[in-house]
């Protein structure tokens, strides 16, 4: 099947923030979205009800659940809040902008950078390791370049740096040494992703991609790639600027557009194209459905059996595997704009009478 639907018709739940969505995080109970005006809002997975909302100006850049807290990178600070009510637990200032935060099941890793207008480049780049419950900085390491990707890697982290010292680097807990990943390209890193079995994929700004295993050994490479990642069946797949899939299986189909986002759960893979075209593809097993949307997709995040997407217009859309299975195998979509009707149905399904139709 290769039919098409509106993304909102495939979604179990649609909520809205006031500004473009910049980042998303999830756990078993809730999902959180942050926007470009500093608002971070949380909703229940069970019934879609709002849990809390907090203003952390000027902009939210990264969010992660960590050991009983939610860590939020925003402006020139990293702030920990209570995941149940959004109450602030601690705040730590950083130099410049707080860019990324990840959790390695023990510590938070937080990167920051200062943009120097006169030289039009990033300076004073840094990474900190923080104990999440008490908010204690346990390591603070200067970086030679801005980190454009940051992921947890064992007891430590792995960074994709830009110029002037680009490449993939690792840092271990308690060690202040920055180690370049052996045999990896010394090129600026633009994108990273992790598979369900902890393999990692990196894409460089000069259109190369590499796949590494859990210990950092390179197991595959590709060229002429603008985006690479892992499908729901675990296959590492690459795409060129035309959306054509490399190292593909015979039944794989091209994306037909510049690929911008690539995410997957155990049963579902979703790809979205770069603006101004607002379309993409979702796979459930071997079944494919193309989708369109009225706003650019700005960020995606997958967890367990669901994927949450954030949009330029502030929309936040929840896709669930079981719901998608029903809607893809027995499509009930029309060409008419029935978005208000579907908004009411979603509200009834989740028992959520606190959200207005404007939230859809």
C-alpha positions as CSV (number, residue, x, y, z in Angstrom):
1,X,0.0,0.0,0.0
2,X,1.3,3.4,-0.9
3,X,-1.6,5.8,-0.2
4,X,-1.6,9.3,1.3
5,X,-3.2,11.0,4.3
6,X,-3.0,14.2,6.3
7,X,-0.5,13.8,9.2
8,X,-3.2,15.1,11.6
9,X,-5.5,12.3,10.5
10,X,-2.9,9.8,11.5
11,X,-2.3,11.4,14.9
12,X,-3.8,10.2,18.1
13,X,-3.4,13.6,19.7
14,X,-2.6,17.1,18.6
15,X,-1.7,19.9,21.0
16,X,-0.2,23.4,20.5
17,X,2.4,25.8,21.8
18,X,2.5,29.4,20.8
19,X,5.9,29.4,19.1
20,X,7.9,26.9,16.9
21,X,8.6,23.6,18.7
22,X,12.3,23.2,19.3
23,X,12.6,20.0,21.2
24,X,10.6,17.0,22.6
25,X,11.2,14.5,25.4
26,X,9.1,11.5,26.5
27,X,8.9,8.8,29.2
28,X,6.4,6.1,30.0
29,X,3.8,8.6,31.5
30,X,4.2,11.8,29.6
31,X,5.7,13.8,26.8
32,X,7.1,17.3,27.0
33,X,7.6,19.9,24.2
34,X,9.7,23.1,24.4
35,X,9.4,26.1,22.1
36,X,11.3,29.1,20.7
37,X,9.8,31.5,23.3
38,X,10.9,29.5,26.3
39,X,7.7,27.6,27.1
40,X,8.0,23.9,28.1
41,X,4.7,22.0,28.5
42,X,3.9,18.5,29.5
43,X,0.9,16.3,28.7
44,X,-0.2,12.9,29.9
45,X,0.2,9.9,27.6
46,X,-2.8,8.2,29.1
47,X,-5.5,10.8,28.4
48,X,-3.7,13.7,26.7
49,X,-4.5,16.0,29.6
50,X,-2.1,19.0,30.3
51,X,0.1,18.3,33.3
52,X,2.1,21.5,33.6
53,X,3.6,24.4,31.7
54,X,6.6,26.6,32.7
55,X,8.2,29.7,31.2
56,X,12.0,29.4,30.9
57,X,12.9,32.3,28.6
58,X,14.3,33.0,26.1
59,X,14.2,29.6,24.3
60,X,14.2,25.9,25.1
61,X,16.8,24.0,23.2
62,X,16.9,20.5,24.7
63,X,15.0,18.4,27.3
64,X,15.7,15.0,28.9
65,X,14.2,12.8,31.6
66,X,16.8,11.9,34.2
67,X,16.6,10.1,37.5
68,X,13.4,11.6,38.9
69,X,13.8,15.0,37.3
70,X,13.4,16.7,33.9
71,X,16.5,18.7,32.8
72,X,15.8,21.6,30.4
73,X,18.4,23.5,28.5
74,X,17.3,27.1,27.8
75,X,19.0,30.4,27.2
76,X,22.1,30.5,29.3
77,X,21.0,28.0,31.9
78,X,20.2,24.4,32.6
79,X,17.2,23.9,34.9
80,X,15.8,20.8,36.6
81,X,12.1,20.5,37.3
82,X,9.8,18.0,38.9
83,X,8.3,15.8,36.2
84,X,4.9,15.7,38.0
85,X,4.2,19.4,38.4
86,X,7.0,21.4,36.7
87,X,8.3,22.9,39.9
88,X,11.9,24.1,39.6
89,X,14.4,22.1,41.6
90,X,17.7,23.8,40.6
91,X,19.2,26.0,38.0
92,X,22.8,26.3,36.8
93,X,24.0,29.1,34.6
94,X,26.3,28.5,31.7
95,X,28.5,30.7,29.5
96,X,26.6,31.7,26.3
97,X,23.8,29.4,25.1
98,X,23.0,26.1,26.7
99,X,22.7,23.8,23.6
100,X,22.2,20.1,24.5
101,X,21.5,17.9,27.5
102,X,21.6,14.1,27.7
103,X,21.5,11.5,30.5
104,X,23.8,8.4,30.6
105,X,21.7,6.7,33.4
106,X,24.0,8.3,36.0
107,X,24.9,11.8,35.0
108,X,23.7,14.7,32.9
109,X,26.0,16.0,30.1
110,X,25.4,19.6,29.1
111,X,27.0,21.5,26.2
112,X,27.2,25.3,25.8
113,X,28.7,27.8,23.4
114,X,29.2,31.5,22.8
115,X,28.6,33.0,19.4
116,X,31.1,35.8,18.7
117,X,29.5,38.2,16.2
118,X,32.7,39.9,15.2
119,X,34.3,36.7,13.9
120,X,31.0,35.1,13.1
121,X,31.9,31.8,14.9
122,X,31.4,30.0,18.1
123,X,33.9,30.4,21.0
124,X,34.1,29.4,24.7
125,X,32.5,26.0,23.9
126,X,32.2,23.7,27.0
127,X,30.7,20.5,28.3
128,X,29.7,19.9,31.9
129,X,28.8,16.7,33.8
130,X,26.1,17.3,36.4
131,X,24.7,15.1,39.2
132,X,21.0,15.3,38.4
133,X,19.3,15.2,41.8
134,X,21.5,17.8,43.6
135,X,22.5,19.8,40.6
136,X,26.2,19.6,41.4
137,X,28.7,20.2,38.6
138,X,31.2,17.2,38.7
139,X,33.2,17.9,35.5
140,X,33.6,21.0,33.3
141,X,35.7,20.6,30.1
142,X,36.5,23.1,27.5
143,X,35.8,22.0,23.9
144,X,37.8,23.1,20.8
145,X,34.6,23.5,18.7
146,X,30.8,23.8,19.1
147,X,29.0,20.5,19.6
148,X,26.3,20.0,17.0
149,X,25.3,16.6,18.3
150,X,25.4,15.1,21.8
151,X,24.5,11.5,22.8
152,X,25.0,9.4,25.9
153,X,27.6,6.7,25.3
154,X,28.1,4.1,28.1
155,X,29.2,6.0,31.2
156,X,30.0,9.1,29.3
157,X,29.0,10.9,26.1
158,X,29.8,11.2,22.4
159,X,29.9,14.5,20.6
160,X,29.8,15.6,17.0
161,X,31.9,18.8,16.7
162,X,32.1,21.4,14.0
163,X,35.1,23.5,12.9
164,X,37.9,24.3,13.7
165,X,38.4,20.9,15.2
166,X,35.6,18.8,13.7
167,X,34.8,15.1,14.1
168,X,33.4,12.6,16.6
169,X,34.7,12.6,20.1
170,X,34.1,10.7,23.3
171,X,34.4,11.7,27.0
172,X,34.3,9.2,29.9
173,X,33.0,9.9,33.3
174,X,35.8,11.2,35.5
175,X,38.1,11.7,32.6
176,X,38.7,15.2,31.2
177,X,40.3,13.9,28.0
178,X,38.5,14.4,24.7
179,X,39.2,11.3,22.5
180,X,38.7,11.4,18.7
181,X,36.9,8.3,17.5
182,X,39.5,6.1,15.8
183,X,39.3,6.1,12.0
184,X,36.3,8.4,11.9
185,X,36.2,11.4,9.5
186,X,37.6,14.8,10.7
187,X,34.6,16.6,9.2
188,X,31.8,18.7,10.9
189,X,29.0,16.4,12.2
190,X,25.5,17.5,11.3
191,X,23.3,14.6,12.6
192,X,23.3,11.6,14.9
193,X,20.9,8.8,15.9
194,X,20.9,5.7,18.0
195,X,19.3,2.3,17.2
196,X,17.4,0.1,19.7
197,X,20.6,-2.0,20.2
198,X,22.8,1.1,20.8
199,X,24.5,1.3,17.4
200,X,25.0,4.9,16.3
201,X,24.8,6.7,13.0
202,X,26.6,10.0,12.2
203,X,26.2,12.2,9.1
204,X,28.8,14.8,8.2
205,X,28.4,18.2,6.5
206,X,30.4,17.0,3.5
207,X,27.8,14.2,2.8
208,X,29.3,11.2,4.4
209,X,27.8,8.8,7.0
210,X,29.3,6.2,9.3
211,X,27.7,3.6,11.5
212,X,29.5,2.5,14.7
213,X,28.8,-0.3,17.2
214,X,28.3,0.0,21.0
215,X,32.0,0.3,21.7
216,X,32.7,2.8,18.9
217,X,34.0,0.5,16.2
218,X,33.1,1.6,12.7
219,X,31.0,-1.0,11.0
220,X,29.8,0.8,7.9
221,X,30.3,3.9,5.8
222,X,28.5,5.7,2.9
223,X,29.0,8.7,0.7
224,X,26.6,11.2,-1.0
225,X,24.4,11.1,2.1
226,X,22.5,14.0,3.7
227,X,20.7,11.9,6.4
228,X,21.2,8.4,7.8
229,X,19.5,6.5,10.6
230,X,17.9,3.2,11.7
231,X,14.6,1.8,10.6
232,X,12.3,-0.1,12.9
233,X,13.7,-3.4,11.6
234,X,17.2,-2.2,12.7
235,X,18.6,-1.6,9.2
236,X,20.9,1.3,8.8
237,X,19.6,3.3,5.9
238,X,21.0,6.4,4.1
239,X,19.3,9.0,1.9
240,X,20.8,11.4,-0.6
241,X,19.5,15.0,-1.3
242,X,16.8,13.6,-3.6
243,X,15.4,11.3,-1.0
244,X,16.8,8.2,-2.7
245,X,17.6,5.4,-0.3
246,X,21.1,3.9,-0.4
247,X,22.0,0.3,0.8
248,X,18.3,-0.4,0.5
249,X,16.3,-3.6,0.3
250,X,14.5,-4.4,-3.0
251,X,11.1,-3.4,-1.6
252,X,12.3,0.0,-0.2
253,X,11.0,3.1,-1.9
254,X,12.5,6.6,-2.2
255,X,11.3,9.6,-0.2
256,X,11.0,11.9,-3.2
257,X,12.3,15.0,-1.4
258,X,15.2,16.3,0.7
259,X,15.2,14.2,3.9
260,X,15.2,16.3,7.1
261,X,14.0,13.9,9.9
262,X,14.4,10.2,10.4
263,X,13.1,8.4,13.5
264,X,11.8,4.9,14.4
265,X,10.2,2.8,17.1
266,X,10.3,-1.0,17.2
267,X,7.5,-1.3,14.6
268,X,7.3,2.1,13.0
269,X,9.6,4.3,10.9
270,X,8.9,8.0,10.0
271,X,10.7,10.2,7.6
272,X,10.0,13.9,6.9
273,X,11.3,16.3,4.2
274,X,12.9,19.7,4.5
275,X,10.8,22.9,4.0
276,X,9.0,24.2,2.1
277,X,7.6,20.9,1.2
278,X,5.6,19.5,4.2
279,X,5.3,15.8,3.5
280,X,6.9,12.5,4.5
281,X,6.4,8.7,4.9
282,X,5.5,6.4,7.7
283,X,6.2,2.6,7.6
284,X,4.5,0.0,9.8
285,X,6.3,-3.3,9.0
286,X,6.2,-3.5,5.2
287,X,3.2,-1.2,4.8
288,X,3.9,2.4,3.7
289,X,1.7,5.5,3.8
290,X,2.7,8.9,2.6
291,X,1.5,11.9,4.5
292,X,1.2,15.7,4.1
293,X,1.0,18.5,6.7
294,X,0.2,22.2,6.8
295,X,3.4,23.2,8.7
296,X,7.1,22.4,8.6
297,X,8.2,19.6,10.9
298,X,10.9,21.1,13.2
299,X,11.7,18.1,15.5
300,X,10.8,14.5,16.1
301,X,11.3,12.0,19.0
302,X,10.5,8.3,19.3
303,X,10.0,6.3,22.5
304,X,8.5,2.9,23.1
305,X,5.6,2.5,20.6
306,X,5.1,6.2,19.8
307,X,6.6,9.1,17.9
308,X,6.0,12.8,18.7
309,X,6.5,15.5,16.1
310,X,6.9,19.3,16.7
311,X,6.0,21.9,14.0
312,X,7.0,25.4,13.0
313,X,3.4,26.6,13.9
314,X,3.7,25.2,17.4
315,X,1.7,22.0,16.8
316,X,2.7,18.9,18.7
317,X,1.4,15.6,17.2
318,X,1.4,12.2,18.8
319,X,1.6,9.0,16.6
320,X,0.9,5.6,18.2
321,X,1.8,2.4,16.6
322,X,-1.5,0.6,17.3
323,X,-3.6,3.5,16.1
324,X,-1.5,3.8,13.0
325,X,-1.9,0.1,12.3
326,X,-5.7,0.5,12.2
327,X,-5.7,3.6,10.2
328,X,-3.2,2.5,7.6
329,X,-4.7,-1.0,7.0
330,X,-8.3,0.4,7.0
331,X,-7.9,4.0,5.9
332,X,-10.9,6.2,6.5
333,X,-9.6,9.4,5.0
334,X,-11.4,11.8,2.7
335,X,-10.2,14.7,0.6
336,X,-12.5,17.1,2.6
337,X,-11.1,19.1,5.5
338,X,-12.7,17.3,8.5
339,X,-10.0,18.5,11.0
340,X,-12.6,19.9,13.5
341,X,-14.5,16.6,13.5
342,X,-11.3,14.6,14.1
343,X,-10.3,17.1,16.8
344,X,-13.6,16.3,18.7
345,X,-13.1,12.6,18.2
346,X,-9.5,12.8,19.7
347,X,-10.9,14.8,22.6
348,X,-13.5,12.2,23.3
349,X,-11.0,9.3,22.9
350,X,-8.7,10.8,25.6
351,X,-11.5,12.1,27.8
352,X,-9.9,15.6,27.6
353,X,-12.4,18.4,28.0
354,X,-9.8,20.9,29.1
355,X,-8.4,21.5,25.6
356,X,-10.1,23.7,23.2
357,X,-10.6,23.0,19.5
358,X,-8.0,25.6,18.7
359,X,-5.5,23.1,20.2
360,X,-6.8,20.3,17.9
